[in-house]
Amino acid sequence: MAIKYQFNKTSLNGLNKQLKVRTKALPTIKNKESALRLEVQKAKEKASKLAEKLNEMIVRHDYMAGLWNEFDPEIISIRDVELSSVKIAGVKIPELKQIFFEVKPYNLFEKPLWYIDGIEILKNIAHAGIEHELCVQKMQVLDHARKKTTQKVNLYEKVQIPGYSEAIRKIKRFLEDEENLSKSAQKIVKKRQEEEASK
C-alpha cells in the first residue's frame, strides 16, 4: 500500500496524525489478538471435550441399539433453541440458553417401560450435540476474528507505521533542504547587495 503525500507541512502534519493514531492503536489491537487467540484455544478444548462427552453418551447407550427399533421417532422433537449473544474481545458469540423439546402424548400402557428413559436419553444426547455444534461455531467465529485482527496488526506493524515514518522522514528532509537552499539564496542575495552598495 503506497502512502500518498505531498512535500509540504500540511501533508507532514496529516501523516504525523495518522502515525500517532496507528502507534497508539497497535498495543490495543495486539492485546485483542492475544485475547482472541486464547479464546479460540479454549473453544477448541471445549469442543473436543463436548465431542468426547457426546461419543461417551452414544457408546454408553449402545447396548440399547436393538430397543431403538421399537422407539417411535415422531414422539420427540426440538421445538426451539434459545440463544443469547455474548461479546468476547469485541466479537459477538452465540451462547446456548435453553432447548425446548416437544414430546407428543403417547399411551404409557401400550409403549414399553423404557420409553420415559429413552426420551430423557434422547434429550441429553440432543443437548450435548447442539452444545457441541455451537461450540464449533463459536470457535470458527473467534478464529475468523483473530485472523482479521492478526492481519490488522501486520498491516500496522509491517506496512503502515514504517510507511508513514519513511514518508515523514522524506518530507522533513525535503523541507530542510528547501529551507537550506532558501537561506543560501538569501545569503548570496545579501552578499551581492553588500558588494553593490560598497561600489
C-alpha positions in Angstrom: 0.0 0.0 0.0 1.6 3.2 -1.2 1.2 6.2 1.1 0.2 9.3 -0.8 1.8 12.5 0.4 3.0 15.9 -0.8 6.2 17.7 0.2 4.6 20.4 2.4 3.9 21.0 6.1 0.2 20.2 5.8 0.9 16.8 4.4 3.6 16.3 7.1 1.1 17.2 9.9 -1.5 14.8 8.4 1.0 11.9 8.2 2.1 12.6 11.8 -1.5 12.3 13.0 -2.0 9.1 11.1 1.2 7.7 12.5 0.2 8.7 16.0 -3.2 7.0 15.7 -1.7 3.8 14.5 1.1 3.8 17.0 -1.5 4.3 19.8 -3.9 1.7 18.5 -1.3 -1.1 17.9 -0.9 -2.3 21.5 -4.7 -2.5 21.9 -5.1 -4.5 18.7 -2.2 -6.8 19.8 -4.0 -7.4 23.2 -7.2 -8.1 21.3 -5.3 -10.6 19.1 -3.9 -12.3 22.2 -7.3 -12.5 23.9 -8.9 -14.0 20.7 -6.1 -16.5 20.4 -6.6 -17.6 24.0 -10.4 -17.8 23.5 -10.0 -19.9 20.2 -7.8 -22.3 22.2 -10.4 -22.5 25.0 -13.2 -23.1 22.5 -11.2 -25.8 20.7 -10.6 -27.6 24.0 -14.3 -27.3 25.0 -15.4 -28.6 21.6 -13.1 -31.5 21.9 -14.4 -32.3 25.4 -18.0 -32.0 24.2 -17.3 -34.3 21.3 -15.9 -36.9 23.7 -18.9 -36.5 26.0 -21.3 -37.0 23.1 -19.4 -40.1 21.9 -19.4 -41.4 25.5 -23.2 -40.9 25.8 -23.7 -42.7 22.5 -21.4 -45.6 23.4 -23.0 -45.8 26.9 -26.4 -46.4 25.4 -25.1 -48.7 22.6 -26.5 -51.7 24.4 -30.0 -50.4 23.7 -29.5 -50.3 19.9 -32.0 -53.1 19.4 -34.6 -51.4 21.5 -34.4 -48.2 19.5 -36.1 -50.1 16.6 -39.3 -50.1 18.8 -39.0 -46.4 19.5 -41.3 -44.0 17.6 -39.0 -41.1 16.4 -42.1 -38.9 15.9 -42.7 -38.7 19.7 -39.9 -36.2 20.5 -38.7 -33.3 18.5 -36.9 -30.0 19.1 -39.4 -27.2 19.1 -36.9 -24.3 19.6 -33.4 -23.4 20.7 -33.0 -20.2 22.6 -29.6 -18.5 22.2 -28.1 -15.4 23.7 -25.3 -13.2 22.4 -22.1 -12.7 24.4 -19.2 -10.4 23.5 -15.7 -11.8 23.8 -13.0 -9.4 22.9 -15.5 -7.3 21.0 -16.8 -10.3 19.0 -20.4 -11.4 19.3 -20.7 -15.1 20.1 -23.9 -17.2 20.3 -24.4 -19.0 23.6 -26.9 -21.7 24.4 -29.6 -20.7 26.9 -32.2 -23.3 26.6 -33.6 -26.1 24.3 -37.3 -26.6 24.1 -38.4 -30.2 23.3 -41.8 -31.2 22.2 -42.9 -34.6 23.4 -46.1 -35.8 21.8 -48.5 -37.6 24.0 -48.3 -41.4 23.9 -50.1 -44.2 25.7 -47.9 -45.5 28.6 -49.8 -48.8 28.7 -49.1 -49.5 25.0 -45.4 -48.5 25.0 -42.5 -50.2 26.7 -41.4 -49.0 30.2 -38.1 -47.8 28.9 -39.8 -45.1 26.7 -39.6 -42.5 29.5 -35.9 -43.2 30.0 -35.4 -43.2 26.2 -36.9 -39.8 25.9 -34.6 -38.4 28.6 -31.6 -40.1 26.9 -32.5 -38.5 23.5 -32.9 -35.1 25.2 -29.5 -35.4 26.8 -27.8 -36.5 23.5 -29.6 -33.8 21.6 -28.5 -31.2 24.2 -24.9 -32.4 24.0 -24.9 -32.4 20.2 -26.4 -28.8 20.0 -23.9 -27.6 22.6 -21.0 -29.1 20.6 -22.2 -27.6 17.3 -22.5 -24.1 19.0 -19.0 -24.5 20.4 -17.6 -25.4 17.0 -19.4 -22.3 15.5 -18.1 -20.1 18.4 -14.6 -21.4 17.6 -14.9 -20.6 13.9 -16.3 -17.1 14.6 -13.5 -16.4 17.1 -10.8 -17.8 14.8 -12.1 -15.6 11.9 -12.0 -12.5 14.1 -8.4 -13.5 15.3 -7.2 -13.8 11.7 -8.7 -10.4 10.8 -7.0 -8.9 13.9 -3.7 -10.5 13.0 -3.9 -9.0 9.5 -4.6 -5.6 11.0 -1.6 -6.0 13.4 0.6 -7.0 10.5 -0.7 -4.1 8.3 0.0 -1.6 11.0 3.3 -3.1 12.2 4.9 -4.0 8.9 3.3 -1.7 6.3 1.6 1.5 7.6 3.8 2.5 10.5 7.1 2.1 8.6 5.5 3.6 5.5 4.3 6.7 7.4 7.6 7.0 9.2 9.5 6.9 5.9 7.2 9.4 4.3 7.6 11.8 7.3 11.4 11.4 7.1 11.4 12.2 3.3 9.1 15.3 3.8 11.3 16.6 6.6 14.5 16.1 4.6 12.8 17.9 1.6 11.6 20.8 3.8 15.1 21.1 5.4 16.8 21.1 2.0 14.3 23.7 0.8 15.0 25.8 3.9 18.8 25.5 3.5 18.5 26.4 -0.2 16.4 29.4 0.7 18.9 30.5 3.4 21.8 30.1 0.9 19.9 32.1 -1.7 19.3 34.8 0.8 23.0 34.9 1.8 24.0 35.2 -1.9 21.5 38.0 -2.5 22.6 39.8 0.7 26.3 39.4 -0.3 25.6 40.8 -3.8 23.7 43.7 -2.3 26.6 44.5 0.0 29.0 44.3 -2.9 26.9 46.6 -5.0 26.5 49.0 -2.1 30.3 49.1 -1.5 30.9 50.1 -5.2 
